[in-house]
Amino acid sequence: MNDLAPFFGKLDKSFNDDTFVKITLSKPAYKSDGLHNIYVRIATIKGERAFSFTYHYQTNDQVKNYSLEEAKEIFTELLNQKFKVAILFTLEEDFTTQFSKKGKVTTRSTFPSFKNKPPETHDKPKERRAELGKYLNLLGITDADDVVIPKMADKYKQINKYLEIIENLMKNADLSKTISIVDMGSGKGYLTFALYDYLANQRKREVTIKGIELREELVDFCNKTAKECGFEGLSFVRQTIEEYKPKKVDILIALHACDTATDDALAKAITANAQLVITAPCCHKQIRQHLKGKDQENPILKYGIFKERQFEMVTDTLRALILEKNQYNTKVFEFISNEHTRKNVMLIGQKSIKKADKASLTEKINNLKKEYGIESHYLETLV
């Protein structure tokens, strides 16, 4: 393609002069195949320099490596037909090639964005922990050909992030040989099924998981699905979190248990001496209702939206402090980007061998309650 001659000229020069940094292909001509963009860099593989293409799809990344001549053929195929913009970044300039809707090409050169080159190490595509299989199909995440359904792509990303988090947490936890897990408020079981499949089938761990869910139709559906998948250690019971009385729990999970149901779950974990507590709180109504009508001196609390966010943070901070008082190390972090779900804060507790400084923690809890005029936190009344 003659229109690409300037682009290829710059590419050849930067490759030979060793000033090449990277190339980005963006603005896809159509999005039906789920390919959002492509990043290209140089990687040294088995002693040979190659162009490493990272294809960013909606559901995953794919990496393919090509020689200079092969890369030119790929660029010829991709540009204009699939992508409208290519930017070649070098140490000397940024060179942009852009196609209009009618196929007219324009180029421009600007000052370089990079002063140094990245290392030419070979990256592997990001690991997917949720292997494509029957349970994903039965739960409606993949189609009959084991392809992730576009509208479920965010859920699939959430599952993989969830498994990554739990895998890292389990490395430092003192767990039994047969790991006992309770998932409180398991819902349709997306994450419950994924965790069982990952631990039992991929990691070959001895594990039992029990899902606690109040909605009978979901309990029946999940038990039927578990049976169809042959997940013998996975079961679901119809019960409230408050009613459930755990005997032995290594890991207690409560994702998006509404309002004080999160506190009920945390209390069960503390009582059962669970080694890991994994929660994603939501709703946070108790403190807001408790303080309704009370004047607050803090000017941030003048505005409704800020008041809601502040009371969410106060609620979860009190929960974390109460867990610490009961000998847990705590973390609060973002589960997954707001781009994928708004309910994205995760509160983690990991049992510690170190005794808690209860006097200091009690003082922190009382000071926080006093600052906001809170008489009591629901979790305090349970433990």
Buried (B, 14 or more C-beta within 10 A) or exposed (E): EEBBEBBBEBBEBBBEEEBBBBBBBBEBBEEEEBBEBBBBBBBEEEEEBBBBBBBBBBBBBEBBBBEBEBBBEBBBEBBBEBBBBBBBBBBBBBBBBBBEEEEEBEBEBEEBEEEEBEEEEEEEEEEBBBEBBBBBBBBEBBEEEEEBBEEBBBBBBBBBBBBBBBBEBBEEBEBEEEBBBBBBBBBBBBBBBBBBBBBBBEEEBEBBBBBBBBEEEBBEBBBEBBEEBEBEBBBBBBBEBBEBEBEEBBBBBBBBBEBBBBBBBBBBBBBBEBBBBBBBBBBBEBBBEBBEEEEBEEEEBEEEEEBEEBBBEBBBBBBBBBBBBBBBBBEBEEBBEEEBBEBBBBBBBBBEEEEBEEEEBBEBBEEBBEEBEBEEBBBBEBB
